[in-house]
Amino acid sequence: MSVMHAFDTLAFAKKLKNAGYTEAQAEALAEAQGEVFREMLESTLATKDDVRDMATKTDIEDLKAATKADIARLEAATKADIAALDHKIDLVANRLTIRLGGMLVVAVGALAAMRFFG
């Protein structure tokens, strides 16, 4: 059930007439003022639906906890990905070391053979 605050345009118009306004002026001002009040009430007062749909402190705390959990999960996943990349980099470094060592042995062997036979 909606509570409607009424603006008494008739009483307002009578006060304006008593203050020296013409009847037409008083009625026009009273009607305009009534419209302004109605628009203000409609645009600024919260309805029961508005209040029900508002986020509560509990909702915000729940969202905060869920966000922290998501961040922790993403952080753990990122650390695992970095560890896997570090492992792959170590494997590549080992392979390169073995290849370079093999090439060095071949080069030294070739130089020794050229010196021995040449």
NUSEVEX-912567 format. One record per residue (C-alpha): x, y, z. Coordinates in steps of 0.02 Angstrom, whole numbers, plus 50000, padded with zeros to 5 digits. Example, Ala and Ser with C-alpha at 12.3 -4.5 7.8 and 13.67 -1.06 7.14 Angstrom:
2
506154977550390/506844994750357/
END
This chain:
118
500005000050000/500745016549946/500715031750060/500315047249960/500745063950033/499435076449982/499725094649942/498165104649978/498045115549823/496395123349879/497125129350044/498675135649954/497615145049825/496575152949965/498165159050051/498765166549888/497095175249859/497165182150036/498925188549998/498285198449849/498415186549700/496955185249581/495935169349585/496645163649417/498435167149473/498165158349639/497405142849558/498775142049425/500155143649555/499335130849670/499145118349527/500945121049469/501605119149647/500585103249669/501345095949510/503105100249570/502785091649737/502065076149652/503555074849533/504775077049678/503915063449778/503865051449631/505685054049587/506475054549760/505515042549872/506025024349872/504675011449843/504604994749932/505294986949773/506734999349773/507144995249954/506994976449924/508164977549774/509494987649866/511104978749910/511254975450095/512844974850198/512704955950197/512584955850007/514124966849995/515094955950119/514604940350020/515194948549859/516804953949944/517144936150006/516754928749835/517904941249751/519324937349873/519084918749840/519134921649652/520724931949669/521544918449776/521064905049649/521744915349505/523344919049602/523614900449634/523284896349451/524494909949395/525854903549512/525604885849445/525724892349266/527324901849306/528084886349389/527664876049234/528474889149122/530024889549232/530144870549216/529994871549026/531314885149019/532484874249123/532204859649003/532594870548852/534154877348939/534754859548974/534464854348793/535404869548730/536854865848848/536944847848785/536864853448603/538184866948628/539294854448720/539094842148577/539514855448448/541034860448550/541644842248556/541414840848367/542314857348337/543784852548449/543854835448366/543854843448194/545254855448244/546264841248319/546024830748162/546544845248051/548084848148156/548514829548166/548214825947981/548564842647910/
END
